[in-house]
């Protein structure tokens, strides 16, 4: 399998689009998810919250 310049550009653009989409979803749901885990009130929520934070 040969990687030409065209294929490398397509791969890089695909990765960049994926990263932008994931980052956008993170920004959109960030406040909702963190508030959800803050309001759970049990011990496991603090562990999960510390991982997300």
Biopython code that builds the backbone (N, CA, C, O; Angstrom):
import numpy as np
from Bio.PDB.StructureBuilder import StructureBuilder

atoms = [
    (1, "UNK", "N", (0.842, -1.183, 0.000)),
    (1, "UNK", "CA", (0.000, 0.000, 0.000)),
    (1, "UNK", "C", (0.886, 1.245, 0.000)),
    (1, "UNK", "O", (1.682, 1.464, 0.913)),
    (2, "UNK", "N", (0.731, 2.027, -1.015)),
    (2, "UNK", "CA", (1.525, 3.247, -1.115)),
    (2, "UNK", "C", (0.739, 4.421, -0.552)),
    (2, "UNK", "O", (-0.455, 4.570, -0.811)),
    (3, "UNK", "N", (1.428, 5.250, 0.220)),
    (3, "UNK", "CA", (0.816, 6.466, 0.727)),
    (3, "UNK", "C", (1.308, 7.633, -0.118)),
    (3, "UNK", "O", (2.455, 8.065, -0.010)),
    (4, "UNK", "N", (0.423, 8.120, -0.947)),
    (4, "UNK", "CA", (0.781, 9.273, -1.757)),
    (4, "UNK", "C", (0.472, 10.543, -0.971)),
    (4, "UNK", "O", (-0.137, 10.494, 0.098)),
    (5, "UNK", "N", (0.895, 11.661, -1.507)),
    (5, "UNK", "CA", (0.628, 12.954, -0.870)),
    (5, "UNK", "C", (-0.880, 13.178, -0.740)),
    (5, "UNK", "O", (-1.347, 13.692, 0.276)),
    (6, "UNK", "N", (-1.642, 12.790, -1.772)),
    (6, "UNK", "CA", (-3.098, 12.942, -1.737)),
    (6, "UNK", "C", (-3.708, 12.145, -0.591)),
    (6, "UNK", "O", (-4.571, 12.643, 0.132)),
    (7, "UNK", "N", (-3.257, 10.911, -0.431)),
    (7, "UNK", "CA", (-3.794, 10.077, 0.646)),
    (7, "UNK", "C", (-3.432, 10.633, 2.018)),
    (7, "UNK", "O", (-4.249, 10.603, 2.939)),
    (8, "UNK", "N", (-2.205, 11.140, 2.157)),
    (8, "UNK", "CA", (-1.796, 11.721, 3.440)),
    (8, "UNK", "C", (-2.643, 12.948, 3.768)),
    (8, "UNK", "O", (-3.040, 13.140, 4.917)),
    (9, "UNK", "N", (-2.917, 13.767, 2.774)),
    (9, "UNK", "CA", (-3.743, 14.960, 3.000)),
    (9, "UNK", "C", (-5.152, 14.544, 3.432)),
    (9, "UNK", "O", (-5.726, 15.144, 4.341)),
    (10, "UNK", "N", (-5.707, 13.519, 2.782)),
    (10, "UNK", "CA", (-7.043, 13.044, 3.148)),
    (10, "UNK", "C", (-7.065, 12.503, 4.575)),
    (10, "UNK", "O", (-8.011, 12.756, 5.321)),
    (11, "UNK", "N", (-6.038, 11.769, 4.951)),
    (11, "UNK", "CA", (-5.966, 11.217, 6.307)),
    (11, "UNK", "C", (-5.858, 12.339, 7.329)),
    (11, "UNK", "O", (-6.555, 12.324, 8.344)),
    (12, "UNK", "N", (-4.987, 13.315, 7.069)),
    (12, "UNK", "CA", (-4.805, 14.434, 7.999)),
    (12, "UNK", "C", (-6.096, 15.236, 8.131)),
    (12, "UNK", "O", (-6.480, 15.603, 9.242)),
    (13, "UNK", "N", (-6.766, 15.511, 7.020)),
    (13, "UNK", "CA", (-8.025, 16.244, 7.078)),
    (13, "UNK", "C", (-9.091, 15.454, 7.830)),
    (13, "UNK", "O", (-9.864, 16.030, 8.596)),
    (14, "UNK", "N", (-9.137, 14.147, 7.619)),
    (14, "UNK", "CA", (-10.092, 13.314, 8.333)),
    (14, "UNK", "C", (-9.861, 13.343, 9.831)),
    (14, "UNK", "O", (-10.813, 13.437, 10.604)),
    (15, "UNK", "N", (-8.609, 13.265, 10.246)),
    (15, "UNK", "CA", (-8.281, 13.308, 11.672)),
    (15, "UNK", "C", (-8.635, 14.678, 12.250)),
    (15, "UNK", "O", (-9.185, 14.763, 13.348)),
    (16, "UNK", "N", (-8.325, 15.742, 11.524)),
    (16, "UNK", "CA", (-8.646, 17.084, 12.003)),
    (16, "UNK", "C", (-10.153, 17.286, 12.146)),
    (16, "UNK", "O", (-10.608, 17.866, 13.132)),
    (17, "UNK", "N", (-10.924, 16.813, 11.176)),
    (17, "UNK", "CA", (-12.380, 16.928, 11.263)),
    (17, "UNK", "C", (-12.896, 16.151, 12.466)),
    (17, "UNK", "O", (-13.763, 16.637, 13.192)),
    (18, "UNK", "N", (-12.375, 14.954, 12.680)),
    (18, "UNK", "CA", (-12.788, 14.135, 13.819)),
    (18, "UNK", "C", (-12.491, 14.852, 15.135)),
    (18, "UNK", "O", (-13.334, 14.881, 16.032)),
    (19, "UNK", "N", (-11.301, 15.426, 15.251)),
    (19, "UNK", "CA", (-10.913, 16.129, 16.479)),
    (19, "UNK", "C", (-11.817, 17.342, 16.704)),
    (19, "UNK", "O", (-12.246, 17.586, 17.832)),
    (20, "UNK", "N", (-12.111, 18.095, 15.660)),
    (20, "UNK", "CA", (-12.970, 19.276, 15.795)),
    (20, "UNK", "C", (-14.379, 18.867, 16.224)),
    (20, "UNK", "O", (-14.983, 19.531, 17.067)),
    (21, "UNK", "N", (-14.909, 17.782, 15.654)),
    (21, "UNK", "CA", (-16.247, 17.319, 16.015)),
    (21, "UNK", "C", (-16.281, 16.870, 17.473)),
    (21, "UNK", "O", (-17.201, 17.231, 18.206)),
    (22, "UNK", "N", (-15.294, 16.089, 17.901)),
    (22, "UNK", "CA", (-15.258, 15.625, 19.288)),
    (22, "UNK", "C", (-15.120, 16.811, 20.234)),
    (22, "UNK", "O", (-15.779, 16.849, 21.273)),
    (23, "UNK", "N", (-14.282, 17.769, 19.894)),
    (23, "UNK", "CA", (-14.106, 18.947, 20.737)),
    (23, "UNK", "C", (-15.396, 19.768, 20.805)),
    (23, "UNK", "O", (-15.746, 20.284, 21.866)),
    (24, "UNK", "N", (-16.090, 19.889, 19.695)),
    (24, "UNK", "CA", (-17.363, 20.602, 19.679)),
    (24, "UNK", "C", (-18.410, 19.921, 20.542)),
    (24, "UNK", "O", (-19.147, 20.591, 21.265)),
    (25, "UNK", "N", (-18.487, 18.600, 20.476)),
    (25, "UNK", "CA", (-19.426, 17.854, 21.321)),
    (25, "UNK", "C", (-19.053, 18.033, 22.778)),
    (25, "UNK", "O", (-19.932, 18.190, 23.626)),
    (26, "UNK", "N", (-17.769, 18.013, 23.083)),
    (26, "UNK", "CA", (-17.315, 18.218, 24.465)),
    (26, "UNK", "C", (-17.749, 19.600, 24.970)),
    (26, "UNK", "O", (-18.282, 19.715, 26.073)),
    (27, "UNK", "N", (-17.527, 20.634, 24.176)),
    (27, "UNK", "CA", (-17.899, 21.984, 24.603)),
    (27, "UNK", "C", (-19.413, 22.116, 24.772)),
    (27, "UNK", "O", (-19.884, 22.815, 25.669)),
    (28, "UNK", "N", (-20.169, 21.444, 23.906)),
    (28, "UNK", "CA", (-21.621, 21.541, 23.955)),
    (28, "UNK", "C", (-22.190, 20.880, 25.208)),
    (28, "UNK", "O", (-23.108, 21.416, 25.828)),
    (29, "UNK", "N", (-21.650, 19.718, 25.584)),
    (29, "UNK", "CA", (-22.197, 18.948, 26.701)),
    (29, "UNK", "C", (-21.425, 19.113, 28.004)),
    (29, "UNK", "O", (-21.810, 18.528, 29.017)),
    (30, "UNK", "N", (-20.357, 19.887, 28.007)),
    (30, "UNK", "CA", (-19.470, 19.998, 29.164)),
    (30, "UNK", "C", (-20.216, 20.396, 30.425)),
    (30, "UNK", "O", (-20.101, 19.723, 31.449)),
    (31, "UNK", "N", (-20.972, 21.470, 30.368)),
    (31, "UNK", "CA", (-21.667, 21.953, 31.563)),
    (31, "UNK", "C", (-22.740, 20.979, 32.020)),
    (31, "UNK", "O", (-22.901, 20.759, 33.221)),
    (32, "UNK", "N", (-23.471, 20.397, 31.091)),
    (32, "UNK", "CA", (-24.553, 19.474, 31.441)),
    (32, "UNK", "C", (-24.009, 18.229, 32.126)),
    (32, "UNK", "O", (-24.533, 17.812, 33.159)),
    (33, "UNK", "N", (-22.972, 17.636, 31.567)),
    (33, "UNK", "CA", (-22.440, 16.391, 32.116)),
    (33, "UNK", "C", (-21.816, 16.626, 33.486)),
    (33, "UNK", "O", (-22.022, 15.826, 34.399)),
    (34, "UNK", "N", (-21.062, 17.701, 33.644)),
    (34, "UNK", "CA", (-20.422, 17.980, 34.932)),
    (34, "UNK", "C", (-21.480, 18.257, 35.998)),
    (34, "UNK", "O", (-21.356, 17.774, 37.123)),
    (35, "UNK", "N", (-22.519, 19.024, 35.665)),
    (35, "UNK", "CA", (-23.595, 19.278, 36.626)),
    (35, "UNK", "C", (-24.323, 17.987, 36.987)),
    (35, "UNK", "O", (-24.714, 17.791, 38.137)),
    (36, "UNK", "N", (-24.502, 17.114, 36.010)),
    (36, "UNK", "CA", (-25.174, 15.838, 36.272)),
    (36, "UNK", "C", (-24.398, 15.030, 37.304)),
    (36, "UNK", "O", (-24.986, 14.506, 38.250)),
    (37, "UNK", "N", (-23.088, 14.926, 37.132)),
    (37, "UNK", "CA", (-22.297, 14.133, 38.074)),
    (37, "UNK", "C", (-22.144, 14.834, 39.423)),
    (37, "UNK", "O", (-22.029, 14.165, 40.450)),
    (38, "UNK", "N", (-22.139, 16.163, 39.439)),
    (38, "UNK", "CA", (-22.071, 16.887, 40.712)),
    (38, "UNK", "C", (-23.315, 16.619, 41.551)),
    (38, "UNK", "O", (-23.230, 16.482, 42.771)),
    (39, "UNK", "N", (-24.466, 16.545, 40.898)),
    (39, "UNK", "CA", (-25.727, 16.415, 41.611)),
    (39, "UNK", "C", (-26.091, 14.974, 41.952)),
    (39, "UNK", "O", (-27.125, 14.748, 42.581)),
    (40, "UNK", "N", (-25.293, 14.007, 41.567)),
    (40, "UNK", "CA", (-25.613, 12.617, 41.884)),
    (40, "UNK", "C", (-25.517, 12.365, 43.388)),
    (40, "UNK", "O", (-26.391, 11.703, 43.948)),
    (41, "UNK", "N", (-24.490, 12.867, 44.052)),
    (41, "UNK", "CA", (-24.420, 12.835, 45.493)),
    (41, "UNK", "C", (-23.834, 11.580, 46.108)),
    (41, "UNK", "O", (-23.771, 11.499, 47.335)),
    (42, "UNK", "N", (-23.404, 10.604, 45.342)),
    (42, "UNK", "CA", (-22.783, 9.431, 45.972)),
    (42, "UNK", "C", (-21.271, 9.439, 45.733)),
    (42, "UNK", "O", (-20.760, 10.306, 45.024)),
    (43, "UNK", "N", (-20.565, 8.487, 46.317)),
    (43, "UNK", "CA", (-19.104, 8.472, 46.267)),
    (43, "UNK", "C", (-18.535, 8.270, 44.881)),
    (43, "UNK", "O", (-17.486, 8.827, 44.556)),
    (44, "UNK", "N", (-19.206, 7.481, 44.054)),
    (44, "UNK", "CA", (-18.654, 7.193, 42.732)),
    (44, "UNK", "C", (-18.696, 8.422, 41.837)),
    (44, "UNK", "O", (-17.901, 8.533, 40.904)),
    (45, "UNK", "N", (-19.615, 9.349, 42.108)),
    (45, "UNK", "CA", (-19.701, 10.536, 41.246)),
    (45, "UNK", "C", (-18.447, 11.391, 41.388)),
    (45, "UNK", "O", (-18.010, 12.006, 40.416)),
    (46, "UNK", "N", (-17.865, 11.440, 42.578)),
    (46, "UNK", "CA", (-16.656, 12.255, 42.743)),
    (46, "UNK", "C", (-15.493, 11.664, 41.965)),
    (46, "UNK", "O", (-14.652, 12.404, 41.454)),
    (47, "UNK", "N", (-15.434, 10.358, 41.870)),
    (47, "UNK", "CA", (-14.375, 9.705, 41.090)),
    (47, "UNK", "C", (-14.561, 10.020, 39.621)),
    (47, "UNK", "O", (-13.611, 10.404, 38.938)),
    (48, "UNK", "N", (-15.777, 9.860, 39.132)),
    (48, "UNK", "CA", (-16.060, 10.126, 37.711)),
    (48, "UNK", "C", (-15.851, 11.597, 37.410)),
    (48, "UNK", "O", (-15.299, 11.942, 36.365)),
    (49, "UNK", "N", (-16.288, 12.480, 38.319)),
    (49, "UNK", "CA", (-16.113, 13.916, 38.107)),
    (49, "UNK", "C", (-14.634, 14.280, 38.036)),
    (49, "UNK", "O", (-14.241, 15.120, 37.226)),
    (50, "UNK", "N", (-13.813, 13.658, 38.874)),
    (50, "UNK", "CA", (-12.388, 13.973, 38.848)),
    (50, "UNK", "C", (-11.747, 13.500, 37.546)),
    (50, "UNK", "O", (-10.783, 14.105, 37.077)),
    (51, "UNK", "N", (-12.271, 12.425, 36.957)),
    (51, "UNK", "CA", (-11.753, 11.943, 35.673)),
    (51, "UNK", "C", (-12.148, 12.877, 34.535)),
    (51, "UNK", "O", (-11.350, 13.134, 33.634)),
    (52, "UNK", "N", (-13.384, 13.387, 34.574)),
    (52, "UNK", "CA", (-13.847, 14.277, 33.516)),
    (52, "UNK", "C", (-13.134, 15.616, 33.612)),
    (52, "UNK", "O", (-12.755, 16.204, 32.599)),
    (53, "UNK", "N", (-12.956, 16.088, 34.827)),
    (53, "UNK", "CA", (-12.355, 17.401, 35.058)),
    (53, "UNK", "C", (-10.919, 17.369, 34.599)),
    (53, "UNK", "O", (-10.216, 18.375, 34.700)),
]
sb = StructureBuilder()
sb.init_structure("model")
sb.init_model(0)
sb.init_chain("A")
sb.init_seg("    ")
for serial, (resi, resn, name, xyz) in enumerate(atoms, 1):
    if name == "N":
        sb.init_residue(resn, " ", resi, " ")
    sb.init_atom(name, np.array(xyz, "f"), 0.0, 1.0, " ", f" {name:<3s}", serial, name[0])
structure = sb.get_structure()
